[in-house]
Amino acid sequence: MKRYSIKSRIWIEAGDNVLLGEGRVVLLKAIDEQGSLSQAAKSINMSYKKLGH
């Protein structure tokens, strides 16, 4: 018998701007673990400069 699973992704948008999505949730968790935005960005291989956009 095959096992099926249901998966989805949810994000919040305002106009053309994504306010909260999977990437930002990962970043917020990393900030909590690392204690700083710059260290969190490094830990998930995200450009710190990209965060400003």
N, C-alpha and C positions, 0 to 999 in steps of 0.2 A: 504494500500500500504506500502510495506517495504521500509525503508530508508537505503541506503548503504553509506558507507564512505570508502575512500581509505586512507591508512596509510602506511608510509614507514619510514625506518631509514637509515640514510646515515652516513658513517664514512670514514675517510681518512687513508690509510695504506701506509707504506713504507717497503717493504719486509714483515717481520713477526711482525712489530711494528705498533700498532694503534696510529696514531698521533692525531686524533681528532674524538671523538665519543660522544654519548649522555651523558655518565658519566662525561667526561671532560668539556662539555658545561655547565652542571649543576654546576660543580665545579667553572668554570670561573664566572658564574653568582653569585654564593655564595661569591666568593672573592670580587666581585664588591660591594655586599651588606654589607659584614662583614668587609672589609678593610684589612684582612690579610689571608694568606693561612691557618694557623693553626686554626683560628676561623671558616673559611669557611669549612674546613674538619670536624670539630666538628659539625657544624650546619647541615650537610647532613649525619652525622653518617658514615663518611669515615675515615679509619685509616690514620693518617698522615704518618706513616711509609710506607704504601702501595703506596703513591704518588711517591716515589723514583724509582719505578720499571717500 
